[in-house]
Amino acid sequence: MFMKELTIYTDGACSYNPGPGGWGAVLLYKGIEKRISGYVPETTNNRMELQAVLSALNLLKERCRVHIYTDSAYIYNAFTSDWVSNWQRNNWRNSNKKAVLNKDLWQKLIAYNNYHEIVWHKVKGHADDKYNNICDELARGEVLKNTTPY
């Protein structure tokens, strides 16, 4: 069966942690670039990283092969080191026997990961990756436009 193949870059940002946060994503398909972003008034950086991926995947209308580029070691390792399977097997407890944070978002992301054919890629944040930098600008821009300076 033929599957559409696309690339997604994502990033999240948080002013203070917790605090106001933003997320950004760039979807690339056959030379077309779509930028999306959003804001949450009280959140954490990790939630924004997860939300960026979820929001991008939510736009897909059919099962696809997706290359996801993230600078979040949290997300990348959760799938490439199979932390998510361990969390599920251990009743959503991590290796320190503490409750896994952001379980609600992880469950949604696991469902997408099981549906789509996702290849996870780790990029260095705030470096020379064009699309990672665009995502960072989108995420930080959401925080700036939605918060007032003191």
N, C-alpha and C positions, 0 to 999 in steps of 0.2 A: 504494500500500500504506500502510495506517495504521501509524504508529510511535508508541509511547508517548513522551511528552516529559517530561523531568524536569530538575531543577536540582541541581547538586552544588557545595558549597563545600568547599575543602580548605586545610589548612595543615600545616606541619611545624615542628619546633623541635628544637634541639640545645643541650645544656648543654656549653659548650666546642665547639670545632669542629676536629677530631673529638671525639666524646665520646658520652655517653648521649643518645639522641634519642627523640622521640615524634612521632606524626602524628595528625591528627584530620580527620574529614570529616562533613558533614551532607548527607544526601540528602533532597530534597523532591519529593513526588509526590502530586498531588491532595489537598493539605492534610495529608498524612502526613509526618512528620519522623522520619528515622532517623539516629541519631548512632553513629559508629564511631570507634575509636581503637586505637592500638597502640604498642609500645615496642621499641626495638632498643638493646642495651647499648653498642655501639661503632659509631658511624656519623657522617654529616655532615648538615648542615642541608639541602643539596640532595637528598640521598637520601631524607630524610624528606618533603620537599615532593613528590617523585616517588611515594613509597610511598603517600602519602595519596590521590593521584589514582588510582593503580593499585588500591588496596584498595576504593575506592568503585566503580570501574568493574567490578571483579571480581564484585560482587554482582548485576549486571544479568544477567537470565536470557534476554534476547532483544535484538535490535538496537533501539536507541533513538536519539531525538534528545536530546542532552544539552547543557545549558548548564553549563559548568564555570567557576566563579569561583575564581581563585587570586590570592594576593598575590606569587607568585613570578614575577619578570620572566624568570628562567631558563626556566621552563616556557612561559609565555605567548609569549615571543619565539621560542622553538624552533619553535612551530607557526605563529604569525601572521606571522613573518618568514621562515619556511621554512628555518630552520637545519637541521632534521632531514633534509631532502632533500640539502642540501649536505654534511652529515656522511656520509650514506650514499654519495653520489657520490664523496666524497674518502676512501673507505675508513676511515670513522670518525675522521677528522682534522678539527680545527676550523680556523678561518681563520688561526691561528698555527702550523699544521702539527703541533700537539700532539694526542695521543690524546684523544678525547672521554671525559670521566669519566662513570661510571654507565651505560656502554653497555648493560649487561644490563637495567637498568630502562627505558632509552629504547626498546630494541627491543620490550619488552612494551607500552609506552605507544603506540608507533607502530602496533602491531597493533590495539590498541583504537581508536585514532584512525581507522584505515582501515576498521574494522568498523562502528563507531557513527557517527552524524552529530553531530559535536562542534562546538559553538560556544564558543570560548575568550573569557573575559572577565577583565580585569585589575582588581583592587580594591586600594585602598591599605591596606596592613597596619597594624594597631594604630590604626585610625581609628574611624569611626562605623558600620561595616558590621556589623550584628547577627550574621550567620552567620559572617563571617570571625572575629569576636571569639570566638564559640563554638568554632570550630575551633582557634583559638589556645589557648583554655583547655583543650580536650581534649588537644592535643599536649603542652602544658606540664605538664598534670596527669599524663600518663603518665610523664614524666620524674621528676616529684616522687614519685609513689607507688612507683616502681621503683628509686629510688636512696636511699641513706642519707646523711644530712648528715654532714659531717666533724666 
